[in-house]
């Protein structure tokens, strides 16, 4: 259970950080001329933040899906020798 809440907390903080960064980028973008290197770098940084958030969310979804699957017990074949 602790791992699940840790994962949710990670995703929440990553999302909040990303959204704050996106808002900051959007406020700064109008100050840069269209096509400027600074604007291209800000857009690239924005894309990386979004991809990081997407990756963290997808990882959390997979983790939760794995928790829902019943655990399979491994069975070993035992050879019985006749006397």
Secondary structure, DSSP 8 states (H G I E B T S, - for coil): -HHHHHHHHHHHHHHHHHHHHHHHHHHHHTTS-TT-HHHHHHHHHHHHHHHHHHHHHHHHHHHHHHHHS--------------
